[in-house]
């Protein structure tokens, strides 16, 4: 059985089509146990390992695993939210120390939420400092992680010096960032997708999303991963693992798998949109909003409610993933222009009222 590998943009690096996302370790104090999951993934052919200083003790866990792995057989991705050169250097030094590395293969300018965030990182000197670290050999490739919509993301990719981008992309919300994925391909930029399983929503609602499966897909999880890696511009789909069994399931989805041809992928996209029913696909046709309400992000939050996400999970999606507020939802003027443009005829104004009532404080489980 052979893992699927793909070239990362124009870097010349070939990485596994499934990457290990280090955000979801169950118990961060169990360094050795979690490190064994990482080592197991490496033995199964995964070569791209993604972490961040804000993921609990993830960098320490990866560092413990990397001591047991041949450095020439894997690629490390981590991130910084720094705006200034000094802060970026501090972050880079700490990440390298925690993981026991002398360089980071893919170093992300992290968590670009708005065009203003991008300008802050660029004008503050962080991007230039990352490029300097690359010249010194401490960084292999300067890349970016962003949560913006496709159009804004495309503008940043065309302006920035990046060799790769990490963005959210899955069968639930692919229209929201399709424009950026297409632009990345035109620019020769590698694409790593985060949350290819919808942050766990797809496997937890396997029956509802069974329409994703084709005749050769053994499970909904396999279908969702294959949907991502079949796109010719997508290099790698990041999956957050907590157990070796989860690793095996994801690896099985791409072993000896030939990506879907473009015609099949186009048909699948149309079927997904048709099968979404009352879930927003994030196409963005509702925009622009006269009140500047971030409608697609807020509609995604309502999707989480529809799919049975807990109040705490909904709050985290709103505040940690999208960085939008109840006040923004409450700014809706009730004009109805968004509903007139919505191709799915969704009750957008009603759903914005739900988002407007989400509390400021994170609910307890």
N, C-alpha and C positions, 0 to 999 in steps of 0.2 A: 504494500500500500504506500502510495507516494503523496506527500503534501503538495499542494499547489503553491507555486512561488510566482511573484510578479515583480517587474521592475518598478522601482520607486521613481517616477518622473524621469528626469534626465541625470539623476545622480550616479547612475551605473550600478547602484545597489539593488540586489534582488532580495526580497523579504517574503516571509510566509503570508499567504492570503488571509489567514486568521492570526490576529495578534493578541497578546495577553494584556488586557487592561487591568491595571493594578489598583483600581478604586474600590473594589468590592470584597476585599478580604473580610472574613467573618469576625475573627478575633485577632486584632493586630498585635496583641501581646504574645501570641504563639508564633514567634519568629521562625523557629525550626519547622513547625508543621506547615506553615504557609510557604516557606522556602521550598519544601518538598513538592508542593503543587506546581511551583514555578519550574523546578527541575524536571518534573514529569512532563510538563508542556514542552520543554526544550527537547526532551527525549522523543516526544511525539512529532517533532518537526517544526514547532513554532520557534521563530527566530526574531520576532519583533516584540519587545517588552516596553510597555508604556506606563509611566508613573508620573508623580508630581509631588512637590513638597507639601501640598495641602491634603494629600490622601492618607492621613494618619501616619502610620509607621511603614507605609508601602515601600519607600526607598530603602529603609533598613532591611525589609524582607527580601527585596530584590538583591540587595548587596550580599546577604547571606547565601542566596542561591547562586549568584554570579561567581562566588569563590569556588564553587563546585563545577563550573562550566568553562570550557575553552573560550577565551575572549574573542577569538576569531570566528566563532560560530553563531554569534547573535548580535543584535542591534538594540541599543538602549535609547529610549525617548523619555525626556523629562521636560520641565517647564519652569517659566518664571513670569510673575506678574509685575516685575519691576518696571519702573518708568525711567529711572536714572541709571547712568553707567555704574555708579558705585553699588547700588542695590542689586543690579544684575550680577556683578562680580561676586557679591556676597552669596547670592542664591546659587550661582554656579559652583562656587567653592564648596558650599555645604552639601549640595547634591552629589558632587563627585566624591566627597569624603564619606558620606553615608553609604554610597554604593561601592566604595573601594575602586574607583575608576580613575584613569588618567585623562579620559576624554568622554564626551557625550556624543553619540552618533547623530541624534536628531534633537536639537534644542529649540523648544517652542517659546515664542512670544505668546503668552497664555491668556485666555479668557478675554478675547476682544468681543465686547458686547455690542458696541455702537461705533459708528465712524469717529465719534469724538474720542472714544477709548483708543482707537487706532492712532489718531493724531497725537494723543498724549504720549504713547509709547515711542512714536517716531520722533516727535519734536523734543521729547525729554532725553533722548540719546540712547535709550535701551537697544534699539534696533542696530544702531551703529556700533555699539559695544559688543553685541552678539556677533556681528560680522568681524570685528577685531579679534574676538576670541576664536573665531574660525580660522583666521589667518595664523594665529598662534598654534593651531592644532588641538586646542582644547575642546572645540566643537567641530563636528563633522559637517553638519548641514543646519542652516538657520531656517526654521519653519514656523508656522503660526497655527494657533488653535482659536477658533472663532465660533460664536453663536448667532451671528447675524443672518439675515435673509439673503437669498441668492444674489440679488442685484447688488446690495452693499458689499457682499463678500467678493463678488467679481471685481468691483472697483478697487478694493484693497489689493487683491491678487495682482491686478494689472499695474498698480502703483508700487507695490512693495518688492523687496529683493528675495522673496521666499522661494525655496526649492520644494516645499511641500505644505500641505494644509491638513489639519484635523478638524472635522466638522461632523455634526449630527446628521445622520442619513439612514433611514430605514423604510421598510415597506409601508409604515403608517404615514410618514411625513415627507416622503421624497420630493414632492413638488415644491416644497418650501426652499430647498437648496439645489434643485436640479440645475439652475442657471450657473451656479458656482462650480458644480462638478463638471459641466460642459466647458466652462471657461478654463478650468484647470487643465483639462486635456489639451485645449488649444495652445496653452502656454507651456506645456511640458512639465507641469507641476504635479508631484505625487499627491495622492489623496488617501488619507486614512479616515475611515468612518467610525465615529463613536456611537454607541447605543444602537447597533444594527438589530438588536432584539427589542428595541423600544424601551430600554432600561428594565427589561424583564417583563414588560407588559405582554409581549407576544407569547412567550411560553406559559405565562400564568393564565392566559386566555386562549389556549390552544384550540379549543373547539370553535370559538368565534372566528379565529383567523385560519381555520382549516382551508379556506378557499385559496390561500397562498400556495398550497401544495400542488405540484404537478404529479403526473403518474410515476415519475422516478424519484420523487422526494420522499425519504423515509419518515420525515417528521416536519412539523411546522418550524421548528428551530432550524433544521437543515434548509428548508425553503427560504427562510428569512436571510440566512447567511449567504446562500447561493444568489439570492436577488442582489445583494450588495456586491459580491465579488465578481458577478457576471458583467457588471458595467465595465467597459474597457478602460475607463478613467479612474476606477477605484483600485487602489493598490492593495489595501488591507482593511479588513473589518475587525475592530477591537471588540473583544468579548471579555466581560468581567467574570473571572472564575473564582470560586471558593472551594471547589473539590476537584479531585482528579477525574471523577465521573463526568463532570461538566466539560472538562478539557477534552475527554475522549469523544463526547457527543459532538462538540464543535469541530474537532479535527476530522471526524468521520464525514462531516458534511462536505468537505472539500477534497478529501483523499480520492485520487483518481477521477476527479470531477472535471469535465470539460465545460467551461462557462457557456451559458445560454447564448445562442446566436442573437443578433440585434432584432430580428423579426419576432422571435419568441419573447424577448425582453420587452419589446413595445406592446405586445399583446398582454403580457403579464401586468404592465403598468396600467393599461386600460381596465383590466379585470379587477385590479386592486382598488382603483378609484370607484368602480361600480359596486364593489363588494363592501366598501366602507360604510355605506348606509348613512347612519346618523353621526359618524365620526368626521371631524374636519381633517382634510388632507393637507392643509397648509399651502394651498395653491397661491394664495395672496391676491386673488381677483377682487376681494373685498376692499382692497386698498386703492387709493389713499383715503384715509379717514379724515373728515374735516376737523375733528377734535384731536387728531394725532394719537388715537387709541391704538396700541399695538395688537390688533385684532388676532392675527394668526397665533401669536404666542398665548394669548388668553384663551383662545378656542382650544388649543392643545391642552391647556390645564383642565378645561371642561371634559375633554376626551378622557383624561385620567379618572375623573369622577365616574364617567359612563362605564369605564372598564374596571371599576371596583377598587381603585387606588384608595388607600387610607387617607384621612384628613392630614396626617403628618406628611405622607408622601406627596399629596397635592401641594401642601405648603412648601415643601422642599423643591418641588418642580418649579413653582412660581418664583421662589426667592433665590435658589441656588443654581438652577439651570437657566432660567430665562431672565432673571433679575428684573422682573416687572412687578408692579404694585397694584394693590386694590384701588388706590386713588386713580391710577391710570384707567382702570376699568370703569370707575365711577364717573369719569369725564365724558362718557358717551352722552351725546346730545339727543339721542333717540330719533335721529333724522331718517334712519332706515335705508340710506344709500348702500350700505354694505350688503344688506339682505337683497336688494334689487340686483346686485352684481354677483351674488353667490350662486355658483353653478349647481351647488347641492341643495339650494333652497333651505338652508339651515336657519333656525331662529337665533340669530347672532345676538340680538339685543337682550334676549332673555338669558342667554348664557353669560353675557358680560355682567349681568346683575349678580350671578352666582360668584364670579371672580371678585366683584366689588365687595362681597361680604366675607371674603377670606380674612381671618384675623391677622393682626400684625405680629403676634407672637406664635411661635411654632407650637402646634398642639401636641400633647402627650399621646403616646400610643394607647 
